[in-house]
Amino acid sequence: MDESEIQRKRRENEELATAGRARILGLPYLDTREFENEIPLTEPFISTQEMHKDYIIPLQKGGGEEHYQFMVTSQTPRSLIQRMRQEYTDKGKKADFFLISNSAYKVFMLRYDPPVEIHYDDIKIGGEGDSETIASVSETLNQVSTEKIFDFLIDQADKLGASDIHIENMRGEIRIRMRVDGILHPVADIDKDKYRIFMGELSSRANVSTASNKPQSGHMQKEITRDGATHILNIRVETIPTMYGQDAVLRLFNFDESLLNLDFLGLSKEERAEIDEVISHPRGLVLMVGPTGSGKSTTLYSMLNALNTTDRKIITLEDPIEYGITGISQIPVNTNAGGSFAEGLRSVLRLDPDVVMVGEIRDADTAKTAIQASITGHLVLSSFHANSTAAAFSRMIDLIGVNPIFASSIRLVIAQRLVRKLSDNKKARPATEAEAKYIREVLSTASQEKLSGVDLENITLYDPVVTEDDPFGYVGRTVLMEQLVVTEDVQAFIRGDVADINTEAIEKVAKHNGMLTLEQKGVLLALKGETTLEEVSRVI
């Protein structure tokens, strides 16, 4: 039996009970189901407050102005009906009363007095030390109705462009923080009793337990409609027990397949050409390295989208699936429940894919399986935790040892960071002597070709300007990308031909071959006025 049939039967039973009650009370029974949503509403001759207080609704005026009809329920005071009858009689008028069900009463009241849609103030993020904004947002959140607060918070985070929401239990309140453009901002301190609302919603939507004393991972989706457009928000949920209760972090992935495009990453022509050349080959291994939140997934998905043609079979293994892409077979791997990237990769290779993406290489088994796949006719893309491209080789060698097959399989390593961009309020100034010395030193190994148009004699830098409407002086983020194309010189380290395998030696060779490091890319971005040296230092 479906939900509508259950509701129909429930209403039928209620009407039968109301008819029986009418006989006991000596009132005529009125079944309103046929017309309750269509009949024109009578011009009220009693107030809305009276309708709510006394469970009474005007039905119509009949037989001229002297005849009035009312609908009442079993909750309407009998004394009220008697008094109204007498009052209308004393005035030479007539009042008739009909008993209706409670459900019928609710339908009519929703028409006479529809609920007002409440619009809460948008959440704002203040600058450092701005306690007034935090207090204002806290007040707003504490006013939001319990059934709406969870959805309201997610909707506001999406509107602000936040990458994650942190819900943290303190001794006397719950602290809400949001990460916007890579920076974690305090947003509000809300009442402790909201805690069970958040955790109850997480429990039902993301399949995490509110009673667990272990860290948990979950996943949920929410449809966001704004300005007439709708998009799907993928939300990765992580919870962990703390002294005062479970803390939760909600990582938000704004899914828009059209934005997963290499053209939108702000790459230079040289960077784009290097990526295109490597991924156009039918085999090889491409690694993305960087910390959590550095945009690795977005870049990998953009590569997959570039490769996503009808003549290619593309399979991904992910924990969890962050973006759903049309035309690609995406397989979730639940590593918390005993799943393994290595085992999944061995399975999907039997399906003869052209391109495979492995969410993350975390262990030697996955690394060796990915390397094996990349030399047997598959292009393998994956992420790996390392601070830089050169460090990725050192870490991989620590993981699997000196491996000649790895040397022949790895084709490109990309290290990535996201830095905040200066807003249009930026202010130009000459670099200090210390800043100029630092900039010249960092760029000393860059080729003249890479420094084309850069004036290292008269260096101008830019600072953010903070205003009431622009409390940080930054807006959005841009990509810093260090690309190490694996040449014969670099392969020598991986094969073990060079005795001293270390990050500095590998980086020195790569820079000699024309690679710009993350630091050099960041400094060049600061010289263009797109960011600041402080921001580059913060992320690198």
N, C-alpha and C positions, 0 to 999 in steps of 0.2 A: 504494500500500500504506500503510495507516494505522499509527500507532505501536504499537497492540496486536498487529497481525499481525507487525510486525518483531520485537517482543519474543518472540512465540510461536515464530517460526522460530529465533531466536537460542537460546532455551532447548532446542528440539528438537535442534539441532546439538550443544549442550553435553552433552545426555544421551547422544547417540550416541557422542560422544568418551569419556564416562565409562564407558559399557558396554565399549568397546574396551580402555580402561585396566584395567578390572576383570579381563578375561581375561588380560592380561599379568601382573597381580599375583597371580592365583589367588584372588581374592576374589569372593563372590557380589555382583552388581550389584543395586541397589534403586532403582527409579524412584518417587520420592515425590510426583509431581505430583498424583496422584489424592487424596491424603489429607494433604498437608503442612500445610494450613491448618485442617483439621478434626479430625485425630486428637488425642485427649486427651494432654496432655503427661505423660510418666512422672515419678513422684516421683524427682528426680535422685539417683543414687547415686554421682555424681562432682560435683565443685564446678564452678561457673560459670567460675572462673579456669582450671581444667583444660580445659574445653570450648573456651575462647578460645585457650589456649596450644598445645594439641595437635590442634585441629580434630577433636574427637571428641564425639559426642552420644549419650546413653543412648536406646535405642529402647524396650525393654521387658524385663520379667522374664518368662521363659516356663518352663513345666514345673516349677513350684514355685520355691522360693527359691534353688535351686542353678543355675539357668540364666539367664544374662544376655546381652542383645543390644545391640550398639553400632553406630552409624553413623559411618563415617570418610570422609575425603576423600583425594585424591591428595597433599595437603599433610601428612597425618598421618604422623609418623615410623614407618617399618616396624619399627624396633627396639622402639617402644612397643607395637605390636600383638603382637609376639612375646613381649615381657616380660609383658604382661597375660595372654596365653593361659597362659603357664607358671605365673604367680602364682595364677590362678583354678584351674588343674589341681591345683596343690600343695595347695590348700585343699579339694579334692574338689568343685569347682564347674566350670561350663562357661561359656566366653565365646565368642560368635559375633560376627563383624564383617562389616558390609555397606558396600560402597563407594557413596557418593552424590555427586552433582555439587556444585560450589562454590555454585551458586545455591540448591540445596536446603538446604545447610548454613546459608546466610545467612537463609533463611526461618525455619528452626527456632531459630536463635540470637536472632532478633528476638522470638520468642515466649518463649524461656527467659530472655532478658536484654534486655527492651525498653529503648530509650534513655530516660534520665531527661530530662524536659523541664526545661531550666534557666530559672529566673526571675531575671533581672537586676534590681538595684535601680533604681527609677525615678530619672530625672535630676532634680536639684534645682538651682535657681538661687539663688546666694547674694547677699548685699548687697555694697555697694562694699567692696573690700579683703578680701573673704572668700576667702582663698586655700585654706583647708581644704576648702571645698565643691568648688572647681575641681579640687583634687587628687583628691578622692574620686570625682568624676564621671569624671575622666581615667582613673583606675584601672579603673572599671567598663567604660568604653568599650574600653579596651585588652584587657579580658578577653572581650568579646563575640566570638563566632566570626566569622570573616571573611565567611561567607555570610549572616550575619544582621545585621551591624553597620549596613548602609545602611537596611534596613527598620526596625531598632530605633530609629535616630536619628529617622526620619520619624515613627514612631509616638509617640515621646516628645515630639517637638515639637508634634504635634497634641494630645497629652494636656495639655501646658502652655499650649495656646492660642497658640502662637507664630505670627507672621505670616510669618516667613522664617527660613531657616537659612543661615548664612554659613560656608563651608568655605574656610579661608585658609592658604596655604602660607607657613610661616615658615622660617627657616634650618634649625632642628633638629627641628621638629615641625609638626603641623597644628593650627591653632587653630580651634575650633568656637565660634561665637557664635550666639545666637538672639535675635530681636526679639520681645519680649513686651510688650503694651500700649504699643507704639511706642518702647520703649527697648531698645537693643542691649546684651545681657548676655554676658560671657565665660562659657562653659559648661565647656569642657575643652581640654586640650592633649594630643593623642594621637600615637602613634608615626607616624613618616614612612611606614612601610611600609603603612599603611592607605590612603594616598593613591591607589594604583593600584586599590584595591577600590572606593573612591568613584567615581573617574573611569570605571572599567570599567562600573559599574552605570549611571552617567549616560549613557555612550556607547550602551549597549544599550537603555535604557528611554526616554531623551529624545532620541535621535537626534542626539547631538553628538559631534564627533570629539575623541579624546584627543590627537591629534597637531596640531591646528590652532593656528596662531599668530595667529589673529584672534578677536575676540569672537564668541560664538555664542548663539543662543537656541533653546530646546527646550521640550517640553511632555510631561508624563506624568501618569498617574492612579494612585492607589493606594486599594484598598479597606481601610478601617479597621473592625475589629470590636471593640467595647468594651461590656462590661456587657450583652451579648446584642443590642445594636443595631449596625447597620452603616451607614456613610456613605462617600461617595466624596470623596476628597481630590484636588482638581485642583492640580497642581504646575507652576509656570512656572520654567524653569531658565535661568539666565544664566551664561555662563562668560567669563572674560577671562584672557589670558596675563599672568603676572607674572614677576618675577625668578626665583622658585623653582619655578614650575609654574603650572598653570591654577587660578585661584580660581573658586569656584562659589557662586552664591546661588540657593537654592531658595525661591520664594515660594509659600506654601501658601494655598489657597483651600478652606475647608471648605464643601463644597457641601451645603446643606440648603435645598431650594426653599421649604419652608414658612417659613423665617426671612427670606426676601426680601420683606418686607412693610413698608409705610410705618408701620403701627401699632407696629412694633418699633423705630423709630428714635428714640423719645423726643421727638418734636416737640410743640411747644405747639399749642393749638387754632388760633391765628392762623397759625402756620407751615404746619400741615397744610391749613388752608382755602385759603391762597394757592397751594399746590401743586395741590390738587384743582381749583381754579378754572382754572388755566392749562392743565393737561393734559387737562381735559375738553373743550377747544376742538379742533376738527378740524385746525387748522393752527397753525403758529408754530414758533419755535426756542427750546429750553430748553438752557442751558449749565450744566454743573457744573465749577467751577474749584477748584484746590487742588493741593498737591504730591502726589507718589507716596505711597501708604499712608494717605491721608486719608479713605478710605471712599467715594470718588466712585463707583466701580463698584457698590458695594452699594446706594447710593441710587438710581442709574440703574436697576438691575435691579428694585428695589422699585417704582419708577414703572412700569416695563414690566409687572410682575406686576399692578399695579392696573388697567392698561389691557388686560390679557390676557383678553379675552372672545371668544366665538365669532363675534361680528359684526365683529371687527376683524382685519385682516391686519397682522401685525407682523414686521418683518425687521430683523436686526441685522448690522452689519459690525464684526468684532472681530479684534484682533491681540494675543494669541490669544483664543479663547473661554474665558472664566474660569468661567462657570456655564452649565450646560445647562438650559433652561427648557422645559417641556412646552407645546406650542401656539404656539411662536414659531420662525420660520425664522431660524436663526443661521448666518452665513456667515463662515468664517475668511478673513482677509486677511493674507497673508504679505508684509509690507513689506520684509523682508530679502531676499526672492527677487524683488523688482521689482514686487510688488503695490501697488496704490494705493487709498486710501479713496475718492478722488474718482472714479476709474474704476469702482470697485465700486458706488458710490452711483448713478452715472448708469445702470448696468445694472439695479439693483434697482428703480429708479423706473419702469421699463417694466412691472414686475409689479403696478403700481398698489397699493402698500401704503398703509395708513392711518397707520401709525406706523413711523418708521425710527430706529434708534439707530446712530450712528457712533461707534466706539470712542474716537477722539480726532481733533480738528481740529489738524493739524500744519502745514499749508501753505495758501497763498492759494487754490489750485485747489479743495481740499476745502472750505474756508470758503465760497467763492462758490457751489459746487454745493449745499452744505447750505442756504445762504440761499435759493437759487433754489427748492429743493424745499419749503422751509417756507412759501413764498408761493403755491404752486400746489396747495394742498389736502392737504399732509402735515404731520403733527406730527413734528418732528425733535428728537431728544435727543442730546446729545453732551457730551464732556468737553474741557477746554481748560486749558492751563497758565497760571495767573495767581495772584497772591497774594490778591487780593480781587475782589469783584464789580465795583467801579469800575475797578480795574486791568484787568479783562477787556475793557472797552470800549476803553481806550487801546491795549491790545495788539492787539485785533482791527482797530482803525483803522490801526495801524502796518502790519498784515498786508495789508489789502485797500484802504486809503484811506477817505476819507469816502464813505459809500455809503448813499444814501437808502433803497434796498431793504432793507438791513440794519436800518435804523431801524424799518421797518414789520413786519419779520419777527420780531425778537427780542422775546420776551415775559417771560422770567424768567431771571435769572442767580443761581446758588446757589454761594456759597463755603463750603467745609467743612473742618473740622479734627476730629481725635479727641483728647480729653484724658482722662487717667487719672482714675478716680473714687477718692475716698478710701474706705478700708475702714471698717468699724464701729469700729475702734480710734481713730478721729480724736479730737483734743482741741481744745475750743473755747478761744479767747483773745480779748481785745480787740485791735482793730487798732492799730498804732502810728500816731503822728501823720503820718508820711510816707505810710503805706499809706492812711490815711483821706483825706488830701489827694488822692492819686492816684485813688482810687475816685470821689470826688465830681467830680473834673475829667473823668474818662472818662464818667461818667453825666450830665454837665451838659446834654448835648444830647438826652437821652432824654425822651420825653413822660411826664407824670404817670401816664398810663394804663399805660405800660410799667413804671413804677416802683411800681406798686400793691403795698403790703405791704412795701416796702423801707424800712428805717430808716437814713437816712444820718447821723443824729446819734450814735447809739450803735452803732457797727459792730463786729460779731463775725466773726472769721475762724476757720478751722480748720487744724490742722496734722496731718500723718500721724504715727502712732505706730508705731515699728519694734519688732517682737518677733521671737523665734526662729521662730515659725510664720508671721509676716507680715513678711518682711525689708524690704519697701518701704513698707508703709502704704497702698498703693493696690491696688485689685482691679478689673479690667476697664476699659473706656473708654466714654465717652459722646460724643454728637455736638454740636459747636458749628456752627451753621448761620446764615450771613448771606444773606438773601434780598432781592434787588433786583428788585422788580416794575417793569417798564419803563413809565413814565408819559409823558405828553406832554412834561414838563420834561426828562426824560432823553433822549427822542428828539431833542430840539432839539440836543443835543451831537452825536449820531451823524449827523444830517443836515448838520451844519456850520453851523447857524443861529447857534451861539455860537462866537465867534472863538477863545477860549482853551479848547482841549480838553485837560484834564488830570485825573488821578485824583482829586485833592483836590476840584476843583470838582464833579465828578460825584457824589462821595461826599457832599458837603455838601448837594446837592439831594436825594439819596436819603434822607439822615437827616432833612431837613426834611419829607419825605413819610412819615416814620414808621419808616424802616429802622433796625434795631439792627445795629451792626457786630460782627464776630467778637470784638473786644476787649470791647465792651460785654456781649455774650452771655456771654463767659468770666468777666467780673467778677461778673455776676449769679449765675452758677453757683457762684462762690467764696463769695458772700454766703449762698447756700442751704446751704453746707457740703458740696457735692458734689465740689468740687475745691479747688485752692489757686491763689493768684495766681502762684506760681512755675511751676506747671504750665501755666497760661494763657500766661504770658510765654514759656515754652519752645516751645510749638507755634505761637505767633503772631509 
